[in-house]
Amino acid sequence: MMKDTITAIATPPGRGGIGIIRVSGSSAESISKSILKTLPESKIAHIGCFYDDDEVIDQGIALFFKNPHSFTGEDTLELHAHGGPVVLDRLLQAVVKNGARLAEPGEFSKRAFLNGKIDLAQAESIADLIDASSQQAAKSAIRSLQGEFSKRIHELVEQITELRKYVEASIDFTEEDLDLLGDGKVSEKLNAILNQLARVQVSARQGVLLREGMTVVIAGKPNVGKSTLLNALSGRDSAIVTDIPGTTRDVLREYIQLDGMPLHIIDTAGLRDSEDVIEQEGVRRAREEMEKADCVLFMVDSDDEMPESGTIIRNKIDLTNELPRVSSRNLLSPSSSSRNLLSPSSSSRNLLSPSSSSRNLRSKYPGSRELNQTIIYISAKQQFGIELLKNHLKEIMGFNATSESAFIARRRHLEALDKAHQFLVTAQDDFKSIELLAENLHLAQNALSEITGAFTSDDLLGLIFSSFCVGK
């Protein structure tokens, strides 16, 4: 329990039918008696006047929640007044005068976390639910708030904890000559944990895309139709289109929404060798954007050789009398020959291309998106097949996500999952050293616990909750 009592207006600024002031802390009961001249029964709506000393400010509804049966876990009072700025300001001043202080951004949610009402991932999902820009993002945020993401993290932590017990037993009882590593059980359990972690990582990447939007880079050789595709997707002439190779020399950015889902589209300079210094810089910037992108659309003409993996846009089907369509195939082990001019380097760290250390693990799952080659046949100029491309992008973003993957996530969650993965992979490498194996399992558990807040720092908490709304 926090010692002081906080208050804030919980409804948006401006005029409205109702405005809500929240109060949380040990003084909520005495503030209620001062403002309402009574203490409402817990969880029962009370209709009455709101007072500043003996002067009536407004008339409305009050709700009192006795700890620990409240959102914050503390005594909580809600005053539902008429939503005029002057009325709410007077009521807020009266609450402060009677013993509360103004709350900081996210302080109500922070107290709920510190008092054990929600974990850190659930707390973050509150802000994500408020900021959701699509129905799918809102549905995913509410699933995280209900504990879907946390449940999967807790399952991983429990499995690692059980494995640590098993491993550390061989350290504590070496005189018993127990061969706990040689019987294969540790290796089997470690592989199972890695497999489950890989599935959570894929779902978390989609969760980040739902929250932040997806950055899509259009790449390809000069004159394959990149700028025309940007214009087709944005619905306006954002980029200059000519028949002259190298027209686009810098990075062009457009922000659009697909059924409410945010999409950041980037058009880049044509990828080719050139003696032109300006064009060389354009190609360098194009490669830089490809490295950071969540998805790269490789555009090719009908007679171009296609890369072996990724999303390929086969343009200008109007010249070859082909129909718009989508074809795909699984690529479990893309060869190094696919890293040509059109391919991002192996050092890419984007959401849909996990680090190289995890690619062997991903190859065990033939359906995983990042190992697929998808070819979409379009005509950007005639806008044939554009809807097929949009549907493909929505699918990548998790628009039609299954219940298994439908939770919201943040970049810090991905970083924690990647750290846990690295420690577990290192544990495999250190399998002959029981002490190093135990330590890496411990570090992996801590990394996962950062997601739910079971293991975290005050600095991280301050950073997270400072981005919340005041009153939430």
C-alpha positions as CSV (number, residue, x, y, z in Angstrom):
1,M,0.0,0.0,0.0
2,M,1.2,3.5,-0.8
3,K,1.1,6.0,2.1
4,D,-0.3,9.0,0.2
5,T,-3.6,9.4,-1.7
6,I,-3.7,10.4,-5.4
7,T,-6.4,11.9,-7.5
8,A,-7.0,12.9,-11.2
9,I,-9.6,13.6,-13.8
10,A,-10.0,10.2,-15.6
11,T,-12.1,11.5,-18.6
12,P,-10.7,13.4,-21.6
13,P,-10.3,17.2,-21.5
14,G,-13.2,19.3,-22.8
15,R,-17.0,19.3,-22.3
16,G,-19.0,16.1,-22.0
17,G,-22.1,14.6,-20.4
18,I,-20.1,13.0,-17.6
19,G,-16.7,13.7,-16.1
20,I,-15.0,11.3,-13.7
21,I,-12.6,12.0,-10.9
22,R,-10.7,9.1,-9.4
23,V,-9.2,8.9,-5.9
24,S,-7.0,6.1,-4.6
25,G,-5.3,5.7,-1.2
26,S,-5.7,5.6,2.5
27,S,-7.5,9.0,2.7
28,A,-10.2,8.1,0.2
29,E,-12.6,7.2,3.0
30,S,-12.2,10.6,4.8
31,I,-12.3,12.5,1.4
32,S,-15.6,10.8,0.7
33,K,-17.0,11.9,4.0
34,S,-15.9,15.5,3.3
35,I,-17.1,15.7,-0.3
36,L,-20.3,13.6,0.0
37,K,-21.0,14.1,3.7
38,T,-21.2,10.3,3.9
39,L,-19.4,7.1,3.0
40,P,-21.2,5.0,0.4
41,E,-21.5,1.3,0.9
42,S,-18.7,-0.5,-1.0
43,K,-19.6,-1.2,-4.7
44,I,-23.0,0.4,-4.4
45,A,-23.8,3.5,-6.4
46,H,-24.6,6.6,-4.3
47,I,-26.6,9.6,-5.8
48,G,-26.0,12.8,-4.0
49,C,-24.4,16.3,-3.9
50,F,-20.7,17.0,-4.0
51,Y,-19.6,19.7,-1.5
52,D,-16.7,22.0,-1.1
53,D,-17.0,22.6,2.6
54,D,-20.8,23.5,2.8
55,E,-21.1,24.8,-0.8
56,V,-22.6,22.4,-3.3
57,I,-20.4,22.0,-6.4
58,D,-22.5,19.5,-8.4
59,Q,-24.8,16.6,-8.0
60,G,-23.9,13.1,-9.4
61,I,-23.0,9.5,-8.7
62,A,-20.3,8.3,-6.4
63,L,-18.8,4.8,-6.1
64,F,-16.6,3.6,-3.2
65,F,-14.4,0.4,-3.4
66,K,-12.9,-0.9,-0.2
67,N,-9.4,-2.3,-0.4
68,P,-8.3,-4.8,-1.7
69,H,-11.4,-5.1,-3.9
70,S,-10.6,-2.2,-6.3
71,F,-8.5,-1.7,-9.4
72,T,-5.5,-0.3,-7.5
73,G,-5.9,-2.6,-4.5
74,E,-6.4,0.5,-2.3
75,D,-9.5,2.3,-1.0
76,T,-10.8,4.0,-4.2
77,L,-13.5,6.6,-4.7
78,E,-15.0,7.6,-8.1
79,L,-17.0,10.8,-8.5
80,H,-19.2,11.0,-11.6
81,A,-20.1,14.6,-12.1
82,H,-21.3,16.6,-15.1
83,G,-18.5,16.9,-17.6
84,G,-17.9,20.6,-17.7
85,P,-14.2,21.8,-17.2
86,V,-15.1,24.3,-14.5
87,V,-17.2,21.8,-12.5
88,L,-14.5,19.1,-12.7
89,D,-11.7,21.6,-11.8
90,R,-13.6,22.8,-8.7
91,L,-14.3,19.2,-7.7
92,L,-10.7,18.2,-8.2
93,Q,-9.5,21.2,-6.1
94,A,-11.9,20.2,-3.3
95,V,-10.5,16.6,-3.3
96,V,-6.9,17.9,-3.1
97,K,-7.8,20.3,-0.3
98,N,-9.1,17.3,1.7
99,G,-5.9,15.3,1.6
100,A,-5.1,14.0,-1.9
101,R,-2.3,15.0,-4.4
102,L,-2.5,15.1,-8.1
103,A,-1.5,11.8,-9.7
104,E,1.3,11.3,-12.1
105,P,0.8,9.7,-15.5
106,G,-0.1,6.0,-15.2
107,E,0.1,6.1,-11.4
108,F,-3.2,4.3,-10.8
109,S,-2.1,1.5,-13.0
110,K,1.3,1.5,-11.4
111,R,-0.3,1.1,-8.0
112,A,-2.4,-1.8,-9.3
113,F,0.9,-3.4,-10.4
114,L,2.8,-2.7,-7.2
115,N,-0.2,-4.0,-5.1
116,G,-0.3,-7.3,-7.1
117,K,-3.6,-6.7,-8.9
118,I,-2.1,-7.0,-12.3
119,D,1.3,-7.9,-13.7
120,L,3.5,-5.5,-15.8
121,A,2.4,-7.0,-19.2
122,Q,-1.3,-6.5,-18.2
123,A,-0.6,-3.0,-17.0
124,E,0.9,-2.1,-20.4
125,S,-2.0,-3.6,-22.2
126,I,-4.3,-1.0,-20.6
127,A,-2.4,1.8,-22.4
128,D,-2.4,-0.3,-25.6
129,L,-6.1,-0.8,-25.4
130,I,-6.6,3.0,-25.1
131,D,-4.3,3.6,-28.0
132,A,-5.6,0.8,-30.3
133,S,-6.1,2.0,-33.8
134,S,-8.1,-1.1,-35.1
135,Q,-10.6,-3.6,-33.8
136,Q,-8.0,-6.4,-34.0
137,A,-5.5,-4.4,-32.0
138,A,-8.2,-3.7,-29.4
139,K,-9.1,-7.4,-29.2
140,S,-5.5,-8.4,-28.8
141,A,-5.0,-5.7,-26.1
142,I,-7.9,-7.0,-24.1
143,R,-6.6,-10.6,-24.3
144,S,-3.3,-9.3,-22.9
145,L,-5.2,-7.5,-20.2
146,Q,-7.0,-10.7,-19.4
147,G,-3.6,-12.5,-19.0
148,E,-3.2,-14.4,-22.3
149,F,0.4,-13.1,-22.9
150,S,1.3,-13.4,-19.2
151,K,0.0,-17.0,-19.0
152,R,2.3,-18.1,-21.8
153,I,5.3,-16.4,-20.1
154,H,4.4,-18.0,-16.8
155,E,4.3,-21.4,-18.5
156,L,7.8,-20.9,-19.8
157,V,9.1,-19.6,-16.5
158,E,7.6,-22.7,-14.7
159,Q,9.3,-25.1,-17.2
160,I,12.6,-23.4,-16.8
161,T,12.2,-23.5,-13.0
162,E,11.5,-27.2,-13.1
163,L,14.5,-27.7,-15.3
164,R,16.7,-25.7,-13.0
165,K,15.7,-27.9,-10.0
166,Y,16.7,-30.9,-12.0
167,V,20.0,-29.5,-13.1
168,E,21.0,-28.0,-9.8
169,A,20.3,-31.3,-8.1
170,S,23.3,-32.8,-9.9
171,I,25.4,-29.9,-8.5
172,D,24.2,-30.4,-4.9
173,F,24.4,-34.1,-4.9
174,T,27.6,-34.8,-6.8
175,E,28.7,-37.4,-4.2
176,E,25.7,-39.5,-5.2
177,D,27.2,-40.0,-8.6
178,L,23.9,-39.0,-10.3
179,D,24.2,-38.8,-14.1
180,L,21.3,-36.4,-14.6
181,L,22.7,-34.9,-17.8
182,G,23.7,-38.2,-19.4
183,D,20.2,-39.6,-19.4
184,G,18.9,-37.2,-22.0
185,K,16.1,-35.7,-20.0
186,V,17.7,-32.3,-19.6
187,S,18.4,-32.0,-23.3
188,E,14.8,-33.1,-24.1
189,K,13.3,-30.6,-21.7
190,L,15.6,-27.8,-23.0
191,N,14.6,-28.4,-26.6
192,A,10.9,-28.4,-25.6
193,I,11.3,-25.0,-23.9
194,L,13.1,-23.6,-26.9
195,N,10.3,-24.8,-29.2
196,Q,7.6,-23.2,-27.1
197,L,9.6,-20.0,-26.8
198,A,9.9,-19.8,-30.6
199,R,6.1,-19.9,-30.9
200,V,5.7,-17.1,-28.3
201,Q,8.3,-15.0,-30.2
202,V,6.4,-15.3,-33.5
203,S,3.2,-14.3,-31.8
204,A,4.9,-11.4,-30.0
205,R,6.2,-10.1,-33.2
206,Q,2.7,-10.0,-34.7
207,G,1.6,-8.3,-31.4
208,V,4.1,-5.5,-31.9
209,L,2.9,-5.0,-35.5
210,L,-0.7,-4.7,-34.3
211,R,0.4,-2.1,-31.8
212,E,2.9,0.0,-33.7
213,G,2.0,-0.7,-37.3
214,M,4.2,-2.4,-39.9
215,T,7.0,-0.7,-41.8
216,V,7.0,-2.0,-45.4
217,V,9.9,-1.2,-47.7
218,I,9.3,-1.5,-51.5
219,A,12.6,-2.6,-53.0
220,G,13.8,-3.6,-56.5
221,K,15.8,-2.6,-59.5
222,P,15.1,0.7,-61.3
223,N,11.9,1.0,-63.3
224,V,10.2,-2.1,-61.9
225,G,7.3,0.0,-60.6
226,K,8.1,0.7,-57.0
227,S,6.9,4.3,-57.0
228,T,3.8,3.3,-58.9
229,L,3.0,0.7,-56.3
230,L,3.5,3.3,-53.5
231,N,1.0,5.6,-55.2
232,A,-1.5,2.7,-55.7
233,L,-1.3,1.8,-52.0
234,S,-1.5,5.4,-50.7
235,G,-4.3,6.3,-53.1
236,R,-2.5,9.5,-54.3
237,D,0.5,10.6,-56.4
238,S,3.0,10.6,-53.5
239,A,6.0,9.7,-55.7
240,I,7.1,11.0,-59.1
241,V,6.8,8.3,-61.8
242,T,8.7,8.4,-65.1
243,D,10.2,5.9,-67.5
244,I,13.7,7.2,-66.7
245,P,15.7,4.8,-64.6
246,G,16.8,6.2,-61.2
247,T,14.0,8.8,-60.9
248,T,13.7,7.9,-57.2
249,R,17.0,8.7,-55.5
250,D,15.9,9.2,-51.9
251,V,13.6,7.5,-49.4
252,L,9.8,8.4,-49.7
253,R,7.5,7.6,-46.8
254,E,3.7,7.3,-46.7
255,Y,1.4,6.4,-43.8
256,I,-1.8,4.6,-44.6
257,Q,-4.3,2.4,-42.8
258,L,-5.6,-0.9,-44.0
259,D,-9.0,-1.4,-42.3
260,G,-7.8,0.7,-39.4
261,M,-4.4,-1.0,-39.1
262,P,-1.4,1.3,-39.4
263,L,1.1,0.8,-42.3
264,H,4.3,2.8,-42.9
265,I,5.2,2.4,-46.6
266,I,8.7,3.3,-47.8
267,D,9.7,3.7,-51.4
268,T,13.4,3.4,-52.1
269,A,15.9,4.0,-54.9
270,G,16.4,1.3,-57.5
271,L,19.0,-1.2,-56.5
272,R,21.8,-1.3,-59.0
273,D,25.5,-0.5,-59.4
274,S,26.0,3.1,-60.5
275,E,28.8,5.6,-61.0
276,D,26.5,8.4,-60.0
277,V,27.4,9.5,-56.4
278,I,23.8,10.6,-55.6
279,E,22.4,7.4,-56.8
280,Q,24.9,5.4,-54.8
281,E,23.8,7.3,-51.7
282,G,20.2,6.4,-52.6
283,V,21.0,2.7,-52.9
284,R,22.8,2.9,-49.5
285,R,19.8,4.5,-47.9
286,A,17.6,1.9,-49.5
287,R,19.6,-1.0,-48.0
288,E,19.5,0.8,-44.6
289,E,15.7,0.9,-44.7
290,M,15.6,-2.7,-45.8
291,E,17.6,-3.7,-42.7
292,K,15.1,-1.9,-40.4
293,A,11.9,-2.9,-42.1
294,D,9.3,-5.3,-40.8
295,C,8.5,-6.5,-44.3
296,V,10.3,-6.0,-47.6
297,L,8.4,-6.2,-50.9
298,F,10.8,-7.3,-53.6
299,M,9.4,-6.0,-57.0
300,V,10.4,-7.7,-60.2
301,D,9.4,-7.5,-63.8
302,S,8.1,-10.5,-65.7
303,D,11.5,-11.3,-67.1
304,D,13.5,-10.8,-63.9
305,E,15.0,-13.6,-61.9
306,M,13.1,-13.9,-58.6
307,P,14.8,-14.2,-55.2
308,E,14.3,-17.5,-53.4
309,S,12.5,-16.2,-50.3
310,G,10.4,-13.4,-49.0
311,T,7.5,-11.5,-50.5
312,I,7.9,-11.1,-54.2
313,I,5.8,-8.6,-56.2
314,R,5.6,-9.7,-59.8
315,N,4.6,-6.5,-61.5
316,K,3.3,-5.5,-65.0
317,I,1.1,-8.5,-65.6
318,D,-1.0,-6.3,-67.9
319,L,1.9,-6.6,-70.4
320,T,2.0,-10.4,-70.2
321,N,-1.8,-11.0,-70.1
322,E,-1.6,-12.8,-66.7
323,L,-4.3,-12.7,-64.1
324,P,-3.7,-11.4,-60.5
325,R,-3.0,-14.2,-58.1
326,V,-1.0,-15.3,-55.1
327,S,1.3,-18.3,-54.9
328,S,3.5,-19.4,-52.1
329,R,5.8,-22.2,-51.1
330,N,7.7,-23.2,-48.0
331,L,11.5,-22.7,-47.9
332,L,13.0,-24.5,-44.9
333,S,16.6,-23.6,-45.7
334,P,17.0,-20.6,-48.1
335,S,20.3,-20.9,-49.8
336,S,23.0,-18.2,-49.6
337,S,22.5,-17.6,-53.3
338,S,19.3,-15.8,-52.5
339,R,21.2,-12.9,-50.9
340,N,21.5,-10.9,-54.1
341,L,20.9,-7.2,-54.9
342,L,17.3,-7.5,-53.9
343,S,17.8,-9.3,-50.6
344,P,18.6,-7.7,-47.2
345,S,21.8,-8.9,-45.6
346,S,21.9,-11.6,-43.0
347,S,22.4,-9.1,-40.3
348,S,18.9,-7.8,-40.6
349,R,17.1,-7.5,-37.3
350,N,13.5,-6.8,-38.4
351,L,10.4,-8.3,-36.8
352,L,9.7,-10.8,-39.5
353,S,13.3,-11.9,-39.9
354,P,14.5,-13.1,-36.6
355,S,18.2,-13.3,-35.8
356,S,20.3,-15.9,-37.6
357,S,20.9,-17.8,-34.3
358,S,17.2,-18.7,-34.3
359,R,16.7,-19.6,-38.0
360,N,17.7,-23.3,-37.5
361,L,15.0,-23.5,-34.8
362,R,12.4,-21.8,-37.0
363,S,13.1,-24.4,-39.7
364,K,11.3,-27.0,-37.6
365,Y,8.1,-25.1,-38.3
366,P,7.3,-25.3,-42.0
367,G,4.4,-23.0,-41.7
368,S,6.3,-20.1,-40.1
369,R,5.9,-16.9,-42.3
370,E,9.4,-15.8,-42.3
371,L,10.5,-19.0,-44.1
372,N,7.9,-18.7,-46.9
373,Q,8.2,-17.4,-50.4
374,T,5.1,-15.6,-51.4
375,I,4.6,-14.3,-55.0
376,I,1.9,-11.8,-55.7
377,Y,1.2,-11.1,-59.4
378,I,-0.1,-7.5,-59.9
379,S,-0.1,-4.5,-62.2
380,A,0.6,-1.5,-60.1
381,K,-0.2,0.8,-63.1
382,Q,-3.6,-0.7,-63.8
383,Q,-4.1,-1.5,-60.1
384,F,-4.7,-5.2,-60.8
385,G,-4.1,-7.4,-57.7
386,I,-3.7,-4.5,-55.3
387,E,-6.4,-5.9,-53.0
388,L,-4.5,-9.3,-53.0
389,L,-1.4,-7.4,-51.8
390,K,-3.4,-5.5,-49.1
391,N,-4.9,-8.8,-47.8
392,H,-1.4,-10.3,-47.7
393,L,-0.1,-7.3,-45.6
394,K,-3.1,-7.5,-43.3
395,E,-2.4,-11.2,-42.7
396,I,1.2,-10.5,-41.9
397,M,0.1,-7.9,-39.4
398,G,-2.1,-10.4,-37.7
399,F,-5.4,-9.0,-38.9
400,N,-6.8,-12.6,-39.1
401,A,-4.8,-13.8,-36.1
402,T,-5.8,-17.0,-34.5
403,S,-6.7,-17.1,-30.8
404,E,-3.2,-18.5,-30.1
405,S,-1.4,-15.5,-31.4
406,A,-3.9,-12.8,-30.5
407,F,-2.2,-10.8,-27.8
408,I,-0.5,-7.3,-27.9
409,A,3.2,-6.9,-27.4
410,R,5.9,-4.3,-27.2
411,R,9.5,-3.9,-28.4
412,R,10.8,-4.4,-24.9
413,H,8.9,-7.8,-24.8
414,L,10.7,-8.9,-28.0
415,E,14.1,-7.9,-26.5
416,A,13.4,-9.9,-23.3
417,L,12.3,-12.9,-25.4
418,D,15.4,-12.6,-27.5
419,K,17.6,-12.4,-24.4
420,A,15.9,-15.5,-23.0
421,H,16.4,-17.3,-26.3
422,Q,20.1,-16.4,-26.4
423,F,20.7,-17.7,-22.8
424,L,18.9,-21.0,-23.6
425,V,20.9,-21.5,-26.8
426,T,24.1,-20.8,-24.8
427,A,22.9,-23.3,-22.2
428,Q,22.8,-25.9,-25.0
429,D,26.4,-24.9,-26.0
430,D,27.5,-25.2,-22.3
431,F,25.8,-28.5,-21.8
432,K,29.0,-30.2,-20.6
433,S,29.4,-27.6,-17.8
434,I,26.7,-28.1,-15.3
435,E,27.5,-24.9,-13.5
436,L,27.3,-22.8,-16.7
437,L,24.1,-24.6,-17.7
438,A,22.5,-23.7,-14.4
439,E,23.6,-20.1,-14.6
440,N,22.2,-19.6,-18.2
441,L,18.9,-21.1,-17.2
442,H,18.8,-18.7,-14.3
443,L,19.5,-15.7,-16.6
444,A,16.9,-16.9,-19.1
445,Q,14.3,-17.1,-16.3
446,N,15.1,-13.5,-15.2
447,A,14.8,-12.2,-18.8
448,L,11.3,-13.7,-19.1
449,S,10.4,-12.4,-15.7
450,E,11.1,-8.8,-16.9
451,I,8.1,-9.1,-19.1
452,T,5.6,-9.6,-16.3
453,G,7.5,-7.5,-13.8
454,A,8.5,-10.3,-11.5
455,F,12.1,-9.3,-12.1
456,T,12.5,-5.6,-13.1
457,S,14.0,-2.3,-12.1
458,D,12.4,0.9,-10.8
459,D,13.9,2.8,-13.7
460,L,12.0,0.5,-16.2
461,L,8.8,1.0,-14.2
462,G,9.2,4.8,-14.3
463,L,9.8,4.7,-18.1
464,I,6.8,2.5,-18.8
465,F,4.2,4.2,-16.7
466,S,5.3,7.8,-17.7
467,S,3.8,7.1,-21.1
468,F,0.3,6.4,-19.7
469,C,-2.6,8.9,-19.5
470,V,-3.1,11.0,-16.3
471,G,-5.9,9.3,-14.4
472,K,-5.0,5.8,-15.7
